[in-house]
């Protein structure tokens, strides 16, 4: 059995881990009891998002992660659908 992992395998694991970490930090920020703790989590989140983006760009430049351009009609449809939502 071949247990050798490729660079792409490691990059996929790293990207998934970064996405999960960013989600967890965002939750922690929203649950913070004080503004200073919230700001601390926001700073950490910003740094982690930068790291996640670097991993994505590395994967993309190596052909390990491709993103298709969205069809303009689908973009317009999404805009129409979500423009009715209010907060």
Order of alpha helices (4+ residues) and beta strands (2+ residues): alpha-alpha-alpha
